[in-house]
């Protein structure tokens, strides 16, 4: 009687996932996706609501997943206006008697939550017949993918970054390629086993690539293309997900249940 929720590559692709976490721990700025897999499809939801219900509707729709843009939530655009109405087919001759104040509410909705949010809108809206419009947003700037790439505001030498990685990931020893005195400004990161993205990191201007499971020929290739390389190990770059997810669940679900962290032991030992 156990529910299992499994995530790996989708977690790697998350804008707040492990690659981003390591990048922020290093102090990188202007963090972007290293290898783009796709983009988030969004829609704009437009509805009309009596002004006294507007903020209530913003909160309800936000809790369902609307209005999230970047790191901001509850994002909406509200325009005050009036609506005209008539009983049956009667013409409108007196605007003062045939209008009501309404707000036009616009919010961004991700594609995977569109149906749910429409249902929430219908349930929370004060009108029996809810008027709403849906528009597809042709914006491909919100990309997702594997790895991150960012830059230091103040460059570091390679050996200094090695010490930061060892401290942040609790590693006693690691392998690296490159001159320890090399100045590093731009860094690419891919947790787990990311040797396949090494050339892409170089093409995007990385001075250093941090990943795991580096083989002999990967190291030779990195040396030949003048790309510094740190093998922070598959285990150490991914085991931090346990603590990350535990904190995330505790923050977003409060005291609804107890969270236990089960840490898998590194199968490798180092002499």
C-alpha positions as CSV (number, residue, x, y, z in Angstrom):
1,X,0.0,0.0,0.0
2,X,2.7,2.4,-1.1
3,X,2.5,5.2,-3.7
4,X,5.7,5.7,-5.6
5,X,6.5,9.0,-7.4
6,X,9.5,8.6,-9.7
7,X,11.4,11.5,-11.3
8,X,14.8,11.8,-12.9
9,X,15.2,13.4,-16.3
10,X,12.2,15.6,-15.7
11,X,13.8,16.7,-12.4
12,X,17.1,17.4,-14.2
13,X,15.1,19.6,-16.7
14,X,13.4,21.6,-14.0
15,X,14.3,25.3,-13.8
16,X,14.8,24.9,-10.0
17,X,16.3,21.4,-10.1
18,X,19.8,20.0,-9.3
19,X,21.7,21.8,-12.0
20,X,20.3,25.1,-11.0
21,X,21.0,24.3,-7.3
22,X,24.6,23.6,-8.0
23,X,25.0,26.7,-10.2
24,X,23.5,28.9,-7.5
25,X,25.8,27.3,-4.9
26,X,28.8,28.3,-7.0
27,X,27.5,31.8,-7.1
28,X,26.9,31.9,-10.9
29,X,24.8,34.6,-12.5
30,X,22.8,34.8,-15.7
31,X,22.0,31.1,-15.5
32,X,20.5,29.5,-18.6
33,X,19.7,26.0,-20.0
34,X,22.7,24.2,-21.4
35,X,21.0,21.9,-23.8
36,X,17.4,22.9,-24.8
37,X,14.9,20.1,-25.1
38,X,11.8,22.1,-25.7
39,X,9.7,25.1,-24.4
40,X,6.8,25.5,-22.1
41,X,3.5,26.0,-23.9
42,X,1.3,28.6,-22.2
43,X,-2.1,30.0,-22.8
44,X,-3.7,33.2,-21.7
45,X,-7.0,32.9,-19.9
46,X,-9.3,36.0,-20.1
47,X,-12.5,36.2,-18.1
48,X,-14.8,38.9,-16.8
49,X,-15.8,39.1,-13.1
50,X,-17.5,41.6,-10.7
51,X,-14.8,43.7,-9.1
52,X,-15.6,42.5,-5.6
53,X,-14.8,38.9,-6.7
54,X,-11.6,39.7,-8.7
55,X,-8.9,39.1,-6.0
56,X,-10.7,36.0,-4.8
57,X,-10.6,34.6,-8.3
58,X,-6.9,35.5,-8.7
59,X,-6.0,33.6,-5.6
60,X,-8.1,30.5,-6.5
61,X,-6.8,30.3,-10.0
62,X,-3.2,30.9,-8.8
63,X,-3.5,28.0,-6.3
64,X,-4.6,25.8,-9.3
65,X,-1.5,26.8,-11.2
66,X,-2.3,29.9,-13.2
67,X,-0.3,33.2,-13.0
68,X,3.2,31.6,-12.5
69,X,5.8,33.5,-14.5
70,X,9.4,32.8,-13.7
71,X,9.8,32.9,-9.9
72,X,6.6,35.0,-9.4
73,X,3.2,33.7,-8.6
74,X,-0.3,35.2,-8.6
75,X,0.6,37.3,-11.7
76,X,-2.4,38.8,-13.4
77,X,-3.5,41.8,-15.4
78,X,-6.8,43.5,-14.3
79,X,-8.6,46.1,-16.4
80,X,-11.7,47.9,-14.9
81,X,-14.6,48.2,-17.3
82,X,-18.4,48.0,-17.7
83,X,-20.6,45.3,-19.2
84,X,-23.9,45.9,-20.9
85,X,-26.9,43.5,-20.5
86,X,-30.5,43.3,-21.5
87,X,-33.4,41.2,-20.4
88,X,-34.2,39.1,-23.5
89,X,-34.1,40.9,-26.9
90,X,-34.9,44.4,-25.6
91,X,-32.8,47.2,-27.0
92,X,-30.6,49.2,-24.6
93,X,-31.9,52.8,-24.4
94,X,-30.6,53.8,-21.1
95,X,-26.9,52.9,-20.4
96,X,-27.2,53.8,-16.7
97,X,-29.8,51.2,-16.2
98,X,-28.2,48.5,-18.4
99,X,-24.6,48.3,-17.3
100,X,-22.6,46.8,-14.4
101,X,-19.0,47.3,-13.3
102,X,-16.8,44.3,-14.1
103,X,-13.0,43.6,-14.2
104,X,-11.3,42.0,-17.1
105,X,-8.9,39.4,-15.6
106,X,-6.0,38.0,-17.6
107,X,-3.7,35.2,-16.4
108,X,-1.1,32.9,-17.9
109,X,-1.9,29.2,-17.8
110,X,0.5,26.3,-18.6
111,X,-0.8,23.8,-21.2
112,X,-0.7,20.9,-18.8
113,X,-3.0,22.6,-16.3
114,X,-5.4,24.3,-18.7
115,X,-8.4,21.9,-18.3
116,X,-8.1,21.9,-14.5
117,X,-7.9,25.7,-14.3
118,X,-11.0,26.1,-16.5
119,X,-12.9,23.8,-14.2
120,X,-11.7,25.7,-11.2
121,X,-12.8,28.9,-12.9
122,X,-16.3,27.6,-13.5
123,X,-16.6,26.4,-9.9
124,X,-15.3,29.7,-8.3
125,X,-16.9,32.2,-10.6
126,X,-20.0,33.9,-9.1
127,X,-21.9,33.7,-12.5
128,X,-23.8,30.6,-13.5
129,X,-22.7,31.1,-17.1
130,X,-19.0,32.0,-17.1
131,X,-17.6,34.0,-20.1
132,X,-14.0,33.3,-20.8
133,X,-11.5,33.3,-23.7
134,X,-8.4,31.1,-24.3
135,X,-5.5,32.3,-26.4
136,X,-2.4,30.4,-27.2
137,X,0.8,32.3,-26.4
138,X,3.4,32.1,-29.2
139,X,6.4,32.5,-26.9
140,X,9.2,30.1,-27.1
141,X,11.5,31.9,-24.6
142,X,10.5,29.7,-21.7
143,X,12.7,26.8,-22.5
144,X,13.6,23.7,-20.6
145,X,16.4,21.1,-21.0
146,X,19.4,19.4,-19.5
147,X,22.1,21.2,-17.7
148,X,22.8,24.8,-16.9
149,X,25.4,27.4,-17.9
150,X,26.2,30.6,-16.2
151,X,29.0,33.0,-15.4
152,X,30.9,34.5,-12.5
153,X,30.6,38.2,-11.8
154,X,34.2,37.9,-10.6
155,X,36.3,35.2,-12.2
156,X,37.9,32.4,-10.1
157,X,40.9,30.2,-10.7
158,X,40.1,26.5,-11.4
159,X,41.6,25.3,-8.1
160,X,39.4,27.7,-6.2
161,X,36.2,26.3,-7.8
162,X,37.4,22.8,-7.1
163,X,37.5,23.6,-3.4
164,X,34.0,25.2,-3.5
165,X,32.6,22.1,-5.2
166,X,34.2,19.8,-2.7
167,X,32.7,21.8,0.1
168,X,29.2,22.2,-1.4
169,X,28.9,18.5,-2.4
170,X,30.8,17.1,0.6
171,X,33.4,15.4,-1.6
172,X,36.9,14.6,-0.2
173,X,38.5,13.9,-3.5
174,X,37.6,14.5,-7.2
175,X,39.3,14.3,-10.6
176,X,39.8,17.3,-12.9
177,X,41.3,18.3,-16.2
178,X,43.1,21.6,-16.8
179,X,45.6,24.0,-15.4
180,X,44.6,24.7,-11.8
181,X,45.6,28.3,-12.3
182,X,43.2,28.7,-15.3
183,X,40.9,31.7,-15.0
184,X,37.2,30.5,-15.1
185,X,34.5,33.0,-16.1
186,X,31.8,30.8,-17.7
187,X,30.7,27.4,-16.2
188,X,28.5,24.6,-17.6
189,X,27.0,22.0,-15.3
190,X,25.2,18.6,-15.9
191,X,24.5,16.4,-12.9
192,X,24.9,12.6,-13.2
193,X,26.6,11.4,-16.4
194,X,26.9,14.4,-18.8
195,X,29.9,13.7,-21.0
196,X,27.7,13.8,-24.1
197,X,27.1,17.5,-23.6
198,X,30.8,18.5,-23.2
199,X,31.1,19.8,-26.8
200,X,27.9,21.8,-26.5
201,X,29.3,23.3,-23.3
202,X,32.4,24.4,-25.2
203,X,30.4,25.8,-28.1
204,X,28.4,27.9,-25.7
205,X,31.6,29.5,-24.3
206,X,32.2,27.5,-21.2
207,X,35.6,27.6,-19.6
208,X,34.7,24.8,-17.2
209,X,32.4,21.9,-17.4
210,X,31.2,20.1,-14.2
211,X,29.6,16.7,-14.5
212,X,30.2,13.0,-13.5
213,X,31.2,9.6,-15.0
214,X,34.1,11.1,-17.0
215,X,36.0,8.5,-19.0
216,X,39.6,8.6,-20.2
217,X,38.8,9.7,-23.7
218,X,36.4,12.4,-22.4
219,X,39.3,13.8,-20.5
220,X,41.6,13.7,-23.6
221,X,38.9,15.5,-25.7
222,X,38.4,18.2,-23.0
223,X,42.1,18.8,-22.8
224,X,42.4,19.1,-26.6
225,X,39.6,21.7,-26.8
226,X,41.0,23.7,-23.9
227,X,37.9,23.0,-21.7
228,X,38.6,22.6,-18.0
229,X,36.7,19.6,-16.6
230,X,35.6,18.6,-13.1
231,X,34.3,15.0,-12.4
232,X,32.2,15.7,-9.3
233,X,31.0,12.1,-9.6
234,X,27.6,10.8,-10.5
235,X,26.7,10.0,-6.9
236,X,27.6,13.4,-5.4
237,X,25.9,15.5,-8.0
238,X,22.6,13.7,-7.7
239,X,22.4,12.5,-4.0
240,X,21.7,16.2,-3.0
241,X,18.3,15.7,-4.6
242,X,17.1,13.9,-1.4
243,X,17.6,16.9,0.8
244,X,16.4,19.3,-1.9
245,X,13.1,17.4,-2.3
246,X,12.6,17.0,1.5
247,X,12.9,20.8,2.0
248,X,10.6,21.4,-1.0
249,X,7.9,19.1,0.3
250,X,8.1,20.5,3.8
251,X,7.8,24.0,2.5
252,X,4.9,23.5,0.2
253,X,2.9,20.9,2.1
254,X,3.5,22.3,5.6
255,X,2.6,19.7,8.3
256,X,0.3,17.5,6.3
257,X,2.7,14.5,6.6
258,X,6.1,13.6,7.9
259,X,9.1,13.5,5.6
260,X,11.9,10.9,5.9
261,X,15.2,11.2,4.1
262,X,16.6,7.9,3.0
263,X,20.2,8.3,1.7
264,X,21.6,5.7,-0.6
265,X,25.2,4.9,0.2
266,X,27.9,5.6,-2.4
267,X,29.0,2.2,-3.8
268,X,32.5,3.6,-4.4
269,X,35.2,3.9,-1.7
270,X,38.4,6.0,-2.1
271,X,41.8,5.1,-0.7
